[in-house]
Amino acid sequence: MTYATDRKRAVGLGSAKEGTHHFWSMQVSSIALALLIPLFVFTFGRILGAPHDEVVAYFSRPFPALVAAGTIAVGFMHFKNGVRVMIEDYTGGLTRTYLIIGTIIFSYAAAATGLYAIARIAL
């Protein structure tokens, strides 16, 4: 039997003061992806199956390159935030820390690789 008060049991389990910011960043990125994904599908679908030279020429134009770059950037940041929530909910201790760090590194590396590839094609 424990004689700890309700406040004592709740110490360390309270708000981290980041929930609202995280919620709004996920909502904004969701709305951005809801607009970018159809644009990406229509721009990419038009050139799907074409020879390499035509694809490079198509993505060297500003609009398809910007749509692809925006989709990559927003998509990986949304992925990073979503996986972070999942990791925080289902893991603990050092495992949580290592998984979050690994997810952040993977997300930024994949986004940078995709943006670099688009920039190489477009410029």
C-alpha positions in Angstrom: 0.0 0.0 0.0 1.4 3.4 -0.9 0.7 6.6 0.8 1.7 8.9 -2.1 -0.6 11.7 -3.0 -2.1 12.0 -6.4 0.2 14.9 -7.2 3.3 12.8 -6.2 2.2 9.9 -8.5 1.7 12.4 -11.4 5.1 14.1 -11.1 7.0 13.4 -14.3 4.0 12.2 -16.2 2.5 15.6 -17.0 2.6 17.9 -20.0 5.8 18.4 -21.8 4.4 21.7 -23.1 4.9 20.6 -26.8 1.6 18.8 -27.6 -0.2 21.8 -29.2 2.7 22.7 -31.4 3.2 19.0 -32.5 -0.6 18.7 -33.1 -0.7 21.8 -35.3 2.5 20.8 -37.2 0.9 17.5 -38.0 -2.3 19.1 -39.1 -0.6 21.6 -41.4 1.6 19.0 -43.0 -1.5 16.8 -43.5 -3.3 19.6 -45.3 -0.2 20.3 -47.4 0.2 16.7 -48.3 -3.5 16.5 -49.2 -2.8 19.2 -51.8 0.6 18.0 -52.9 0.0 14.3 -53.4 -2.7 14.7 -56.1 -0.5 17.3 -57.8 2.5 14.9 -57.6 0.4 12.0 -59.0 -0.8 14.0 -61.9 2.6 15.5 -62.8 4.5 12.2 -62.2 1.8 10.1 -63.8 2.0 12.0 -67.0 5.6 11.1 -67.5 5.5 7.6 -66.1 7.0 5.0 -68.4 8.7 7.6 -70.6 12.4 7.3 -71.6 15.0 8.7 -69.2 15.7 11.7 -71.4 12.1 12.8 -71.5 11.7 12.4 -67.7 14.8 14.6 -67.1 13.5 17.2 -69.6 10.1 17.1 -67.9 11.4 17.5 -64.4 13.8 20.3 -65.5 10.8 22.5 -65.8 9.9 24.5 -62.7 6.4 23.3 -61.8 7.0 19.6 -61.8 10.3 20.1 -59.9 8.7 22.3 -57.3 5.8 19.9 -56.8 8.2 16.9 -56.4 10.5 18.8 -54.1 7.5 20.0 -51.9 6.1 16.5 -51.8 9.4 15.0 -50.7 10.1 17.7 -48.1 6.7 17.8 -46.5 6.2 14.0 -46.8 9.4 13.2 -44.9 8.8 15.8 -42.2 5.3 14.4 -41.7 6.8 10.9 -41.6 9.3 12.0 -39.0 6.7 13.6 -36.7 4.3 10.6 -37.1 6.9 8.0 -36.3 8.1 10.0 -33.4 4.6 9.9 -31.8 4.5 6.2 -32.4 7.9 5.6 -30.8 7.0 7.8 -27.8 3.8 5.9 -27.3 5.2 2.4 -27.5 8.8 2.5 -26.3 10.7 3.8 -23.3 14.1 4.6 -21.9 17.2 4.6 -24.0 15.4 2.6 -26.8 13.1 5.5 -27.2 15.9 8.0 -27.5 17.9 5.9 -30.0 14.9 5.2 -32.1 13.9 8.9 -32.2 17.4 10.0 -33.1 17.6 7.3 -35.8 14.2 8.3 -37.3 15.2 12.0 -37.4 18.5 11.1 -39.1 16.8 8.9 -41.6 14.1 11.4 -42.4 16.5 14.3 -43.0 18.9 12.1 -45.0 16.1 10.8 -47.2 14.6 14.2 -47.7 18.0 15.7 -48.5 18.8 12.9 -51.0 15.5 13.4 -52.7 15.8 17.2 -52.8 19.4 16.9 -54.1 18.2 14.5 -56.9 15.5 17.0 -57.9 17.9 19.9 -57.8 20.4 18.0 -60.0 17.7 17.3 -62.5 16.1 20.8 -62.4 19.3 22.8 -62.6 
